[in-house]
């Protein structure tokens, strides 16, 4: 699939604001990611087409933490978004640990 040339391109001095929907905010603590994790993923990773007008992106972030007595060193943050004319809307975000 082709890369979406969105506002996250390197060198864009005025990036669009990112709005996290209430649905996505509800998962912040439960899925173990932060607004900063989502913003870093959206601004620094290639966007790929997803279902409908949605786009998806993901990024592996370094991690050194335990969950259920297992140490994890990588946190993959996956984001589903919509690139609106005036903002980037985060529909949901997922995390995978390894």
Secondary structure, DSSP 4 states (H G I P E B T S, - for coil): -PEE--TT-TT-SSPPEEEE-HHHHTTHHHHT--HHHHHHHHHHS-EEE-STT-EEEEEEEEEEEEETTEEEEEEEEEEEEEE-SSEEEEEEEEEEE-
